[in-house]
């Protein structure tokens, strides 16, 4: 399978970001949320999807 240069670049950036926060998921998420808040773009929050209850048939 041929390597995708864009995918490889995204993985490299993601790895560097995770390493910067010592792979601590909570710290990574806090940083991303802060960046999202300060980016100037509107952020959309959708309500949770409603699922139908399964019937016993």
Secondary structure, 3 states (H helix, E strand, C coil): CCCCHHHHHHHHHHHHHHHHCCCCHHHHHHHHHHHHHHCCCCCCCCCCCCCCCCCCC
